[in-house]
Amino acid sequence: MNKKLIVGLVVLAGVVLYLNPFSSNDDGSIEVSTIKMERKDAKVSLSSLLNTLKNYEELIPIYEEVLVSAEEDLRLAQNKYELGSATNI
């Protein structure tokens, strides 16, 4: 299952859970204004989550490059240490 599908399912599940607790009238009907308000809130939440996802989609490749660089630095430092050329400053 790819990342976008998983996030989509989580977001969808959150919206469904968020929309369930509607208030109802004495006859059990749901007020239209409450539904509209809940729908608007859910759209705002979804928009915020999508923006967060886009930010992480941009940050993950950067952090992956930083990780590769740090692993290379570690490998070089270990090689220097093993060769006895590490310096104490």
Protein Blocks (a to p, Z undefined) as FASTA:
>chain_A
ZZklmmmmmmmmmmmmmmmmpccdfkopacfklmmmmmmmmmmmmmmmmmmmmmmmmmmm
mmmmmmmmmmmmmmmmmmmmmnopaccZZ
